[in-house]
Amino acid sequence: MPDSSSPTQRLDRWIWCARFVKSRALAARLCTVGAVTLGDMAVRKPAYPLRVGDRLRLRLGSVEREIEVLALAERRGPAREARLLYAEHGLSRITEPEAAWSSLFEDEDAG
């Protein structure tokens, strides 16, 4: 486990820079709805300090991805550069295939 003096980056910014989502707002929303897990803990704060070596589980729709942070992002670059930020462990799993897709923003869309 990395020590507390190692460099950190906001979780939402890293998810966006690693190109798992198209916008920083969507990355922040993933965190607040509990779609991001660090170890066994659901991370609900977009500003959570992420470190190299952390293992994340991301639920993106019906797909769950297990990834390890290999590097912190300096910028949101091309996909080839973003792929160097993480290593994927295991196979991506499809969770609840019979469940209907719902927007993370559906409560905002209704208002």
Secondary structure, 3 states (H helix, E strand, C coil): CCCCCCCCEEHHHHHHHCCCCCCHHHHHHHHHCCCEEECCEECCCCCCEECCCCEEEEEECCEEEEEEECCCCCCCCCHHHHHHHEEECCCCEECCCCCCCCCCCHHHHHC
